Amino acid sequence: MALTPTSRIGLAALALSATGLVYIAQREGYRADAYPDPVHGAAVPTIGYGSTGGVKMGDKTTPDRALLRLAADARAAEVALKRCLPAVPLHPWEWDAFVGLAYNTGVTTVCKNNARTGPSTLAARLAAQDYAGACNAILLYDRAGPVNKPSDRCSHPDNRTCRGVWKDRLALQAMCLGQRP
């Protein structure tokens, strides 16, 4: 698929596609009963397709309710991303990848826009309209929890605890670049 500047859409007009929503649902997987977050434990109860807001251990859901909640949670991530990322035009698949990343890591992690650290690498590359660089910056989100040594990174060949995170980042990067993940 050819990437041309004319096929990009203004940030305000973008919305997560059905393909992007299905990607998130498949990546997160469905669980009817609330469970402890794999990284943060019981401090962050999770349910359905990775929803965390207002969830308590013992909560239950159905696939239909979980999908509706996923769509609402993804919309909330989109609104927050549109506030923090530079207003540059994007291809829909680039937007899907950035929303998928933010849904998994949190919008704050993707944006990191504060006086001390400035914008994230992804946001800075978007501001420079370095689209391939922004897509490649997805690979910088290669951890699940604290990194005390190189092998704590999910991308490290010796890491056996979060290889799924690294596989997801590679798929999101491919999606963002307009390739099939």
N, C-alpha and C positions, 0 to 999 in steps of 0.2 A: 504494500500500500504506500502510495507516494505521500510524503509529508510536504505540504505547501503552505505558506503563510496565509493564503486566502481561505484555506479550509479550516482555519482555527476560528473559534467562537469566543466572543467577549465573556469574561469571567462571570459577569452578572447573569448571563443567559444560560449558563451551564447547569445541568442537573445530572446526578448519578443515573447512569443508564440501567436498564434491566439486567444487562450482562454484568455490570459492576455490582449490582445488588446480589445477583446469584453467586458471583465470585466470593463475596464476603460471606454469604450464608454457607457455601460449601467449605470455605476455609475455616470458619468458626465451628461448624458442626452444630447439631441441635441437641439440646439436653432439656428434658421436661422438668427436672428437679434442680433447684438451686444447688450450686456446687462452689467450693472455694476456688478462687482465681489461681491458675497454675503458678503465677509468679508471687502474688501478694497474699495468697492463702485466704483464710476465712475473713480477713479484714475487708476483702472485696468479693462478696458473693456475686455469682454470675449465673445467668439463666438463659434459656432459649438459644439464640444465635450470638452469644457473647455480650448480652446486655448486662449492665451493672447498676445503673442508677435506680435507687430505691429498692433494690433487691435485698431480701433477707433470707438467711438459711431456712429451709423448710418451705419456701415458696414453690409453686408449681405453675406450669403454663402448658398451652397446647401448641401444636405447630402453627396454626393460623394466627393465634395471638402473638406468638414469638416472631413470625414474619412481619406482622404489622408493627411490632415494636422495633424490629431491626430497621424497617423503612423509616420510622420516626427518628430513631437514633442516628441513622445515616444522614437524614435531612439536617439534624442539629449539627452534625459534624461539618456538613457542607456550609451552613450559615457561618459557623465559626471560622472555617478556612477562608471564606470569602472576605472576612474581616481582617485576617492577618497576612494572607498572601498578596503579593503585588497583583494589581488588576491588569494582567497581561492576557491576551487571547490564548486559548488552549484548544487542543483537539479533545473531543469527548473521551477518548481512551486515556489521555494524559490525566484528565480530571478524575476519571474512574480510579486510576492508580493512586492518585494523591488522597482521594477520599478513603480508599481501602486502607492505605497506610495510616491515615489519621484515625480511622475507626479502630484499628488494632493497637496503635501506640498512644493515642490521645492527641487531640489537636495541639495542645500546648507543646508537646514534644516535637511535633512537626514544625511548628512556627518558631519557638524559642526566641521571641522578639522582646528583648528587654534591654535596659540601658547597659548592663554589664556585659552580656554576651552578644547583643545585636541579633539580627535575624539568623535563622538556621541557614546552613549551606544550601539546602533546597530552595528556600525563599530568596536568598541572595542570587542564586543562579537564575531563578525565574525572573527576578528584577532586571537582570542583564539580558534577558531573553535567550539564555543559554539553555534551550529546552532539553537537549540530550544530556547536558550536565546536570540539570534538575532531575531527570529520570535516573541518571546514574547515582545521584545523591541518595536515592532510596536505599542503596546498599549500605549506607552509613548507619542505618537503623538496625544494627546486627547484634542486638543484645536483648536479653530478657532478665532484667534485674541488674544488680551491681556488677561492674567489671573490675576485679582485683588483679587479674593476670590475663595475658593474651588469650589463654584457652577458655576464658569465660565468655568470649565473643562467640555468638552462634555461628559465625562464618569460619571459625578456627577448625581445622581438620580433626583436632583431638576432642572437640566438644561433642558430647553425646546427649546433652540434656535439652538442647533447643535447636536441633537441626531443622525442625519444622518451620521455625521462624526464618532461618536462612533460606529455606526452599521458597517460602512465601515472598521474601524480599526479591529473590531472583525472578519469580513469576510477576510481581508487581513492576519490576524494572522492565521486563519484556513487554508487559501490557502497555506501559507508559511510552515505550519506544515504538509502539504500533505493531509489535510482533505477537504471536499467539503464545500465551504463557504455558 
